[in-house]
Amino acid sequence: MKYKNQAGWLSDVRRVPSPHFNSRPDDIDIDLLVIHSISLPPGEYGGAHIDAFFLGHLDMDAHPYFAEIADLEVSAHLLIDRAGRVTQYVPLHQRAWHAGASEYQGRENCNDYSIGIELEGLDTDTFTEPQYQALAEVSTAIIDAYPSIKRQRIVAHSEIAPKRKRDPGPRFDWPYYQRALDACLSSV
């Protein structure tokens, strides 16, 4: 396994601590992994805008779209960019603010019991081979640290907030990701 969980931080990843997190409720079992997608500005890749957004420093003058989202306090635990590089913003045992108003199998507030991973991309784009590989490796480390997260408890953001969200979208190749995840899990 490439990544190891060390006090909530994965080894061998870029760390950019976000202020947008808080403690989970006491005695909560982390048992859900949520896959998202993000592109800032929409349709553009690379640059520092996602970091700035998760840190609360997004420059509203850098792009017209940013005025709509600059005041949001949002974060994810992890981001995987188009090249497969992983950035971590929030320790895994803390509550990142990625899911918003959400529900899974009758349980509300998915941020309380989930880990959120953003893939750099749009819900209408395909994702890259390095992203799928990094996602499988990161997922393996998360499942190792939080065994209540089973394969059937890895979901799309659209599944927990269907009236609001579409990500990671129809171009996300779930069977391909599951095969990559199986390969990583079998090598542990």
Backbone as numpy.savetxt, mean C-alpha at the origin, in Angstrom:
# Nx Ny Nz CAx CAy CAz Cx Cy Cz
13.81 -15.09 1.76 12.96 -13.91 1.76 13.85 -12.68 1.76
13.57 -11.76 0.89 14.40 -10.57 0.73 14.21 -9.59 1.89
12.98 -9.37 2.30 12.68 -8.36 3.31 12.41 -9.02 4.65
12.85 -8.38 5.72 12.61 -8.85 7.08 11.92 -7.73 7.85
10.99 -8.09 8.72 10.31 -7.13 9.57 11.15 -6.89 10.82
11.54 -5.65 11.05 12.33 -5.29 12.21 11.64 -4.13 12.92
10.93 -4.47 14.00 10.20 -3.45 14.79 9.24 -2.64 13.91
8.58 -3.32 13.00 7.59 -2.67 12.15 8.14 -2.09 10.86
9.46 -2.06 10.71 10.07 -1.55 9.49 10.67 -2.72 8.72
10.48 -2.72 7.43 11.09 -3.76 6.60 12.55 -3.40 6.34
13.40 -4.41 6.32 14.80 -4.20 5.99 14.93 -3.96 4.49
16.01 -3.32 4.13 16.36 -3.12 2.72 15.33 -2.32 1.93
14.64 -1.39 2.59 13.72 -0.49 1.89 14.09 0.95 2.25
13.71 1.83 1.39 13.87 3.27 1.67 12.83 3.66 2.72
13.25 4.40 3.73 12.33 4.83 4.80 12.11 6.33 4.72
10.85 6.71 4.65 10.44 8.11 4.64 9.29 8.22 5.65
9.59 8.40 6.93 8.53 8.40 7.94 7.50 9.51 7.75
6.25 9.11 7.68 5.13 10.03 7.52 4.58 10.41 8.90
4.11 11.63 9.04 3.43 11.99 10.28 1.96 11.54 10.29
1.49 11.02 9.17 0.08 10.67 9.03 -0.16 9.21 9.40
-0.16 8.95 10.70 -0.44 7.63 11.23 -0.79 7.80 12.69
-1.32 6.75 13.29 -1.53 6.72 14.73 -1.56 5.28 15.19
-1.80 5.08 16.46 -1.81 3.73 17.02 -3.08 3.01 16.61
-2.96 1.71 16.45 -4.13 0.89 16.19 -4.88 0.69 17.51
-6.15 0.30 17.45 -6.86 -0.03 18.69 -6.15 -1.16 19.43
-6.26 -1.15 20.74 -5.65 -2.20 21.56 -6.17 -3.57 21.14
-5.30 -4.55 21.19 -5.64 -5.95 20.95 -6.25 -6.20 19.58
-5.87 -5.41 18.59 -6.37 -5.63 17.23 -5.48 -6.65 16.53
-6.08 -7.53 15.76 -5.34 -8.51 14.98 -5.20 -7.96 13.56
-3.98 -7.74 13.13 -3.74 -7.26 11.77 -3.92 -8.45 10.84
-5.01 -8.41 10.06 -5.36 -9.59 9.28 -5.83 -9.29 7.85
-5.47 -8.11 7.33 -5.89 -7.74 5.98 -4.77 -6.96 5.31
-4.54 -7.27 4.03 -3.57 -6.55 3.22 -4.33 -5.91 2.06
-4.19 -4.60 1.92 -4.93 -3.85 0.91 -3.96 -3.33 -0.14
-4.26 -3.64 -1.41 -3.45 -3.20 -2.54 -4.13 -1.97 -3.17
-3.35 -0.90 -3.32 -3.82 0.37 -3.89 -2.98 0.69 -5.13
-3.37 1.76 -5.81 -2.50 2.36 -6.82 -2.59 3.87 -6.70
-1.49 4.52 -7.06 -1.41 5.98 -6.96 -0.47 6.51 -8.04
-0.79 7.68 -8.55 0.05 8.38 -9.51 -0.16 9.87 -9.27
0.93 10.59 -9.03 0.83 12.04 -8.79 1.85 12.77 -9.63
1.35 13.74 -10.44 -0.05 13.92 -10.78 -0.58 12.72 -11.57
-1.89 12.60 -11.68 -2.45 11.44 -12.35 -1.84 11.23 -13.74
-1.37 10.01 -13.97 -0.80 9.65 -15.26 0.69 9.93 -15.39
1.30 10.49 -14.35 2.73 10.77 -14.40 3.44 9.95 -13.33
4.63 9.46 -13.69 5.38 8.60 -12.79 6.74 9.19 -12.49
7.28 8.80 -11.34 8.58 9.31 -10.91 8.41 10.62 -10.15
9.49 11.14 -9.70 9.44 12.40 -8.96 9.13 12.19 -7.49
9.00 13.28 -6.79 8.86 13.25 -5.33 7.45 13.59 -4.85
6.49 13.64 -5.75 5.15 14.09 -5.35 4.45 13.13 -4.39
4.63 11.82 -4.57 3.97 10.88 -3.65 4.56 11.02 -2.25
5.88 11.11 -2.15 6.51 11.36 -0.85 5.94 12.63 -0.23
5.91 13.70 -0.98 5.41 14.98 -0.46 3.96 14.85 0.01
3.15 14.13 -0.73 1.74 13.93 -0.36 1.64 13.18 0.97
2.38 12.09 1.10 2.31 11.30 2.34 2.97 12.01 3.52
3.80 13.00 3.25 4.43 13.77 4.33 3.65 15.04 4.67
2.63 15.37 3.85 1.86 16.58 4.09 2.53 17.84 3.58
3.41 17.70 2.57 4.17 18.83 2.04 3.92 19.04 0.55
2.79 18.60 0.04 2.53 18.70 -1.39 2.38 20.17 -1.80
3.14 20.58 -2.79 3.12 21.96 -3.29 1.91 22.14 -4.21
0.93 22.88 -3.75 -0.30 23.08 -4.52 -0.05 23.77 -5.86
1.05 24.49 -5.96 1.34 25.21 -7.20 2.07 24.35 -8.23
2.49 23.16 -7.85 3.27 22.31 -8.77 2.41 21.69 -9.87
1.11 21.54 -9.61 0.20 20.97 -10.61 -1.23 21.35 -10.20
-2.11 21.64 -11.16 -3.47 22.04 -10.80 -4.23 21.00 -9.95
-3.98 19.73 -10.18 -4.66 18.67 -9.42 -4.31 18.72 -7.94
-3.11 19.17 -7.62 -2.66 19.13 -6.23 -3.48 20.02 -5.31
-4.10 21.06 -5.84 -4.95 21.92 -5.01 -6.14 21.14 -4.44
-6.57 20.12 -5.17 -7.71 19.30 -4.71 -7.35 18.37 -3.56
-6.09 17.99 -3.45 -5.70 16.97 -2.47 -4.68 17.44 -1.44
-4.19 18.66 -1.57 -3.07 19.11 -0.74 -3.39 19.10 0.75
-4.63 19.28 1.14 -4.97 19.34 2.56 -5.31 17.98 3.16
-5.30 16.93 2.35 -5.61 15.60 2.87 -4.44 15.08 3.70
-4.77 14.38 4.76 -3.75 13.71 5.58 -3.86 12.22 5.29
-2.98 11.75 4.43 -3.04 10.39 3.90 -1.65 9.77 3.98
-1.63 8.46 4.15 -0.37 7.72 4.10 -0.67 6.29 3.71
0.35 5.58 3.39 0.29 4.13 3.21 1.47 3.56 3.98
1.43 2.29 4.25 2.59 1.68 4.88 3.75 1.65 3.89
3.44 1.26 2.65 4.48 1.04 1.65 4.06 1.55 0.28
5.05 1.91 -0.51 4.87 2.26 -1.92 5.87 1.44 -2.73
5.42 0.90 -3.85 6.31 0.22 -4.78 6.25 0.99 -6.09
7.39 1.59 -6.47 7.39 2.40 -7.68 7.50 1.52 -8.93
7.51 2.13 -10.09 7.48 1.40 -11.36 8.70 0.51 -11.54
9.82 0.86 -10.92 11.05 0.06 -11.03 11.11 -1.03 -9.96
10.11 -1.11 -9.10 10.09 -2.13 -8.05 10.78 -1.70 -6.77
11.16 -0.43 -6.67 11.78 0.07 -5.44 10.69 0.28 -4.38
11.02 -0.11 -3.16 10.05 -0.06 -2.06 10.40 1.08 -1.12
9.39 1.88 -0.78 9.52 2.94 0.22 8.52 2.64 1.32
8.96 2.78 2.56 8.05 2.59 3.70 7.86 3.92 4.41
6.58 4.22 4.71 6.21 5.48 5.34 5.76 5.31 6.79
5.17 4.17 7.09 4.59 3.94 8.42 4.99 2.54 8.88
5.40 2.39 10.16 5.69 1.05 10.67 4.46 0.15 10.54
4.67 -1.10 10.25 3.56 -2.02 9.97 2.61 -2.18 11.15
3.12 -2.07 12.36 2.24 -2.26 13.53 1.42 -1.01 13.85
1.69 0.10 13.18 0.92 1.32 13.38 -0.18 1.42 12.32
-1.14 2.32 12.55 -2.27 2.50 11.63 -1.94 3.62 10.64
-1.70 3.23 9.39 -1.56 4.22 8.31 -2.96 4.64 7.88
-3.03 5.77 7.24 -4.33 6.33 6.83 -4.52 6.14 5.33
-4.73 4.90 4.91 -4.78 4.55 3.49 -6.16 4.15 3.00
-7.00 3.61 3.84 -8.25 3.01 3.37 -9.42 3.97 3.35
-9.42 4.98 4.21 -10.55 5.89 4.30 -11.78 5.15 4.80
-12.94 5.69 4.46 -14.20 5.02 4.83 -14.21 3.67 4.12
-14.26 2.60 4.90 -14.06 1.27 4.31 -14.72 0.20 5.17
-14.94 -0.96 4.53 -15.54 -2.10 5.22 -15.12 -3.37 4.50
-14.80 -4.40 5.30 -14.48 -5.70 4.73 -15.18 -6.77 5.56
-16.00 -7.56 4.90 -16.74 -8.65 5.53 -17.45 -8.19 6.80
-18.10 -7.04 6.70 -18.89 -6.51 7.81 -18.12 -5.73 8.85
-16.80 -5.68 8.75 -15.97 -4.90 9.68 -15.62 -3.56 9.04
-15.94 -2.50 9.72 -15.63 -1.17 9.22 -14.22 -0.75 9.62
-13.81 0.42 9.15 -12.52 1.03 9.51 -11.35 0.10 9.24
-11.17 -0.25 8.00 -10.11 -1.19 7.63 -8.72 -0.72 8.03
-8.52 0.59 8.17 -7.20 1.07 8.63 -6.82 0.44 9.96
-7.81 0.14 10.79 -7.54 -0.42 12.12 -6.80 -1.75 12.05
-7.12 -2.57 11.06 -6.62 -3.95 11.04 -5.95 -4.36 9.74
-5.57 -3.36 8.93 -4.96 -3.70 7.64 -3.61 -3.02 7.46
-2.89 -3.52 6.48 -1.65 -2.92 6.00 -1.91 -2.51 4.55
-1.53 -1.28 4.21 -1.78 -0.75 2.88 -0.52 -0.61 2.06
-0.56 -1.16 0.85 0.56 -1.06 -0.09 0.08 -0.33 -1.34
0.76 0.75 -1.68 0.48 1.49 -2.90 1.43 1.03 -4.01
0.88 0.84 -5.19 1.68 0.60 -6.39 1.62 1.87 -7.22
2.79 2.34 -7.67 2.77 3.52 -8.51 2.14 3.14 -9.84
1.00 3.73 -10.12 0.27 3.42 -11.33 -1.15 3.94 -11.25
-1.84 3.86 -12.35 -3.25 4.23 -12.43 -4.11 2.98 -12.48
-5.36 3.13 -12.11 -6.26 1.98 -12.15 -6.57 1.54 -13.58
-6.14 2.31 -14.57 -6.35 1.95 -15.98 -5.06 1.47 -16.66
-3.95 1.47 -15.92 -2.65 1.07 -16.48 -2.28 -0.35 -16.09
-1.35 -0.90 -16.82 -0.75 -2.16 -16.40 0.36 -1.84 -15.41
0.73 -2.81 -14.63 1.82 -2.65 -13.67 3.03 -3.40 -14.20
4.19 -3.13 -13.64 5.43 -3.67 -14.19 5.82 -4.97 -13.51
6.63 -5.74 -14.21 7.17 -6.98 -13.65 7.92 -6.71 -12.34
8.80 -5.68 -12.28 9.47 -5.42 -11.00 8.50 -5.09 -9.86
7.38 -4.44 -10.19 6.39 -4.15 -9.15 5.75 -5.44 -8.62
5.38 -6.34 -9.52 4.78 -7.60 -9.08 5.76 -8.41 -8.24
7.03 -8.44 -8.65 8.02 -9.19 -7.89 8.23 -8.59 -6.51
8.37 -7.27 -6.45 8.54 -6.61 -5.15 7.30 -6.78 -4.29
6.13 -6.69 -4.90 4.88 -6.87 -4.14 4.81 -8.28 -3.55
5.18 -9.28 -4.32 5.17 -10.65 -3.81 6.16 -10.82 -2.66
7.35 -10.23 -2.80 8.36 -10.35 -1.75 7.94 -9.60 -0.48
7.41 -8.39 -0.64 6.94 -7.62 0.51 5.76 -8.33 1.17
4.84 -8.83 0.37 3.69 -9.55 0.91 4.13 -10.76 1.73
5.15 -11.44 1.25 5.68 -12.60 1.97 6.20 -12.19 3.34
6.95 -11.10 3.40 7.46 -10.62 4.68 6.33 -10.21 5.62
5.30 -9.61 5.06 4.15 -9.19 5.87 3.39 -10.41 6.40
3.16 -11.38 5.54 2.46 -12.61 5.96 3.27 -13.34 7.02
4.59 -13.33 6.88 5.44 -13.96 7.88 5.30 -13.26 9.23
5.23 -11.94 9.22 5.11 -11.17 10.47 3.70 -11.18 11.03
2.70 -11.29 10.16 1.29 -11.23 10.56 0.56 -12.43 9.96
0.67 -13.60 10.58 0.12 -14.83 9.99 -1.40 -14.86 9.84
-2.10 -13.91 10.45 -3.56 -13.85 10.23 -3.91 -13.33 8.85
-2.92 -12.76 8.16 -3.14 -12.34 6.77 -2.95 -13.58 5.90
-4.04 -14.09 5.43 -4.04 -15.25 4.53 -4.20 -14.76 3.09
-3.94 -15.61 2.14 -4.07 -15.21 0.72 -5.44 -14.63 0.42
-6.49 -15.21 0.99 -7.85 -14.72 0.71 -8.13 -13.39 1.42
-7.18 -12.92 2.22 -7.36 -11.64 2.92 -6.41 -10.58 2.34
-6.06 -10.76 1.07 -5.33 -9.75 0.30 -6.32 -9.22 -0.72
-6.66 -7.94 -0.61 -7.77 -7.38 -1.37 -7.38 -6.08 -2.05
-8.20 -5.69 -3.01 -8.06 -4.40 -3.69 -8.73 -3.32 -2.86
-8.23 -2.11 -2.98 -8.87 -0.97 -2.34 -10.33 -0.87 -2.79
-10.57 -1.18 -4.05 -11.94 -1.13 -4.59 -12.87 -2.12 -3.89
-12.32 -3.17 -3.31 -13.14 -4.17 -2.64 -13.61 -3.69 -1.26
-12.83 -2.82 -0.62 -13.20 -2.35 0.71 -13.88 -0.98 0.68
-13.83 -0.31 -0.46 -14.48 1.00 -0.64 -15.04 1.10 -2.05
-15.97 0.19 -2.42 -16.39 0.08 -3.82 -17.13 1.30 -4.36
-17.73 2.09 -3.52 -18.45 3.27 -4.02 -17.52 4.45 -4.25
-16.30 4.37 -3.71 -15.36 5.49 -3.81 -14.13 5.20 -4.65
-13.68 3.95 -4.68 -12.38 3.64 -5.25 -12.45 2.56 -6.32
-11.49 2.61 -7.27 -11.40 1.61 -8.34 -10.05 0.92 -8.36
-9.14 1.35 -7.51 -7.77 0.84 -7.57 -7.61 -0.49 -6.85
-6.63 -1.29 -7.26 -5.63 -0.99 -8.27 -6.14 -1.09 -9.70
-7.37 -1.53 -9.89 -7.99 -1.48 -11.20 -8.00 -2.78 -11.96
-8.72 -2.78 -13.08 -8.90 -4.01 -13.86 -7.63 -4.50 -14.56
-6.62 -3.66 -14.67 -5.38 -4.08 -15.34 -4.40 -4.73 -14.36
-4.73 -4.69 -13.06 -3.88 -5.39 -12.09 -4.10 -6.88 -12.29
-3.03 -7.61 -12.52 -3.09 -9.04 -12.85 -3.04 -9.87 -11.56
-4.21 -10.12 -10.97 -4.28 -10.88 -9.72 -3.70 -12.28 -9.85
-4.04 -13.05 -10.91 -3.44 -14.39 -11.02 -1.91 -14.35 -11.10
-1.36 -13.38 -11.82 0.09 -13.27 -11.92 0.69 -12.97 -10.56
0.09 -12.02 -9.85 0.57 -11.68 -8.50 0.48 -12.90 -7.58
-0.62 -13.64 -7.64 -0.78 -14.81 -6.77 0.27 -15.86 -7.06
0.61 -16.06 -8.34 1.67 -17.02 -8.69 3.02 -16.56 -8.15
3.31 -15.26 -8.28 4.56 -14.72 -7.75 4.60 -14.86 -6.23
3.47 -14.61 -5.59 3.38 -14.74 -4.14 3.59 -16.21 -3.72
2.95 -17.13 -4.42 3.12 -18.55 -4.12 4.59 -18.96 -4.22
5.26 -18.47 -5.25 6.69 -18.80 -5.44 7.52 -18.27 -4.27
7.22 -17.06 -3.84 7.96 -16.48 -2.70 7.65 -17.23 -1.42
6.39 -17.55 -1.19 6.00 -18.25 0.03 6.61 -19.64 0.10
6.72 -20.30 -1.06 7.27 -21.65 -1.06 8.78 -21.67 -0.83
9.43 -20.52 -1.02 10.87 -20.47 -0.80 11.26 -20.04 0.61
10.27 -19.76 1.43 10.55 -19.32 2.81 10.87 -20.52 3.67
